[in-house]
């Protein structure tokens, strides 16, 4: 999952101006890569941009994919994920309840990202502190950092197809098949820890639709 360019990952989430976007990963995999591989909890600029990206496009993210990918993360990384997602402004919290309940069961040990002294001088970040990640308040990045929503929905196929089909396995299988990101449904099921029969069914539906002449959306 790892990529060496966090800016290209952020560009795929619509918040970077410096790099071309990396569409090889799903939006959920991008956030997990930035947490686990690029350690954004220690990089305030990246962390602030990532929070901005999630808040702006949260309707297009899939809580079930995050849930299925949790085994790929260690306990602290899961708690960082919780601090990014479960902040003021989260829409439809019930949609995310299963994920939050799971993360809240993680180790109760406090993890200090900021020093005790800094936490005494400055306010702690409530989003992270609820998952026992102690860090001074992470200031939100200005919205001028965001790309135009219409542009990212047009050129990032993950978001475009989730807009068309809803944030679902059907949208993502379509994205991976038509953009040649995975060669077969078995690889997709393994990649996201999903049910083989359901992914095979969607894959075959797409093939059938193409065979009877439905145009592939571009």
N, C-alpha and C positions, 0 to 999 in steps of 0.2 A: 504493500500500500504506500510505502514511503516515496515521496518526491523531494528533491533537493531545493525546490523553489517555492517557498511559502507565498510569495507574491502572486505567482500564477494560480495558486489555489484560491487565494483571496479574490483574485480577478474573476474566477468562476462563480464566486458568490456575490459579485457585483460591487466590490469595494476597493479595487485597486486600479490605478491608472498607468502603471509602469510596465506591466508584463502582459503577454497574451495569456488567455485563460487556459487552464488545464481541465479538459472535460473527460479525462480517463476515469476519474473517480466520481461517485455519486455525491450529492451535497452532504450526506451524513458521513461518508468516508472522508471527505475533505475536513470536516470539523474534527473527526477522530484523529486524522493524521496530524493536524495542527496541534492538537492536544498532546498526543503521544510521541510523535516523531520530532516535532519542532518546539515542544515545551513552551507553548504560548503563555502559560501562567507566569513565567519569568520574563516575558517580553511585553511590556505594557502597550506599546504601539500596536503590535499584532493582536493582542488580547482585546483591546478596545475596538479595533476594526472587526474582529470576529464577532463580538457581541452585537455590533451595529448590523453586520450582515445577517445574523440570525434573526434579529428583531425585525428587520425589513422584509425578509422572505419567509418568515416562519410558517405562513400558510402552505408553503410548498414542501416543507420538510415532513418526513414520515417518522412518527414516534416508534412504529413497529420495527423499522430498520435499525434505529438506534438501539432498541431493546435486543434485537437479535445479534447485534455486533458487540454488546457489552462483554461477552466472554473474551474478546480480543483485547480488552483493556484491563489494566491493573486497577486496584481499588481507589487509589488516589486520583487517577485519570478519570474514573467514572464520576467522582465527586466534583472534579473540575468541570466536567460536562454538565453536571447538575447546576453548578454556579453560573454557567453561560446561559442555560435555557431558562431556569426558573427565577426570573427577575420581574420587577414591575413592568407591566405592559404585555405580559404573556397572554395571548388570546386563547380562549377556550381551554382553561386549565384541565378540565375533565378529560380532554383528548390526550393529555400527557400524564395522567394520574398513575398509570401502571408503571411508567418509567421512573417517576419520582419515588414511588413507594419502594421500588427495588433499590435505587441508589441510596435512599435514606437508611437502608439496612447495612450499609458498609461500616467498616471499622469506625468506632467513635473517637479514635485518637485525633487530637487537633494537629493540623499541619500548618506551620508558620511559614508564610511566604514573605511577609514583612516582619521586621524585628519588633520585639515587645515595645521598644522605645517609640518607634514610628507609629505603632498602633495606639500608644498613649497620646501622641501628639495629634494624630489625624483620625478621622472616622474610619471604622472598618467597613468593608464592603458587605452589605447585608445579603446579597445574592450568594456569595461564596461562603459566608459565615454559617448559613443554615446547613451547609454540608461540612462544617468544621474545617474549612480552608480559610485561614486567617491572613487577610491581605488588606491593605488600605484601599479605600474606595477607588474603584476603577472608573475614571471619568469617561463618559461616552464620547466617541468620535463625532465630529460634526457631520451632518448629513450631506455636506458638499463633497464628502469622500465617496458618496454613492454614485454609481453609474445610473443612467436613465433606466427605469424599470422596463420600459418597452424594448430597449436594446438588449438587456440581459435575457429577457424572456424570448426574444427572437433568436439569439445566437448561442445560448446555452441549451442544448437539446434536453437535458434533464429537466430543467424548469419549464421549457416550452411544452414538452409532452405531459408533464404533470398539470400544466394549465389546461391542456386539451382533454386529458383523460381523468384528471384528478390525481392526487398523490397516492399512487397505487403500484402494485407489482406489474399490472398491465402496462402502465406508462413506462416503467423502468425496463422491462423486457423489450419493449418496442425501441427504446433508446439504445440499448446495448446491441440489439440485433441490427438495426438500420445504420448504426454508426460503427459497426464491426468492432465493438469493444469486447465482446465475448463470442466464442465460436459455437457454443451449444448450450442448451438449457441446464445440463448437469453442472457446468462451471458457474452459471448464475446462482443456482440453488446452493452450491457449496460456498460461494463467495459471500452470500448474505445469510447463510444458515436458514434457508427457507425450505418449504415443502417441495420435494421433487415433483410429485404429481401435479401440483398447481402450476408450477413454472413450466413444466412440459406442456400442459394444456394451453397456457397462454402462448407459448412459442408456436405450437401447432396452429392455433387460431390465426396468428399473424401470417404464417405461411399460406394457410387456406385463403385468407383475405387477399393476399397478393396474387395467388393463382387464379382467383376468379375476377381479377381486374381492378381491385380497389387501388387507387393511387397511394403511393407511399408519401406521407406528408413530409415536406421539407421546410 
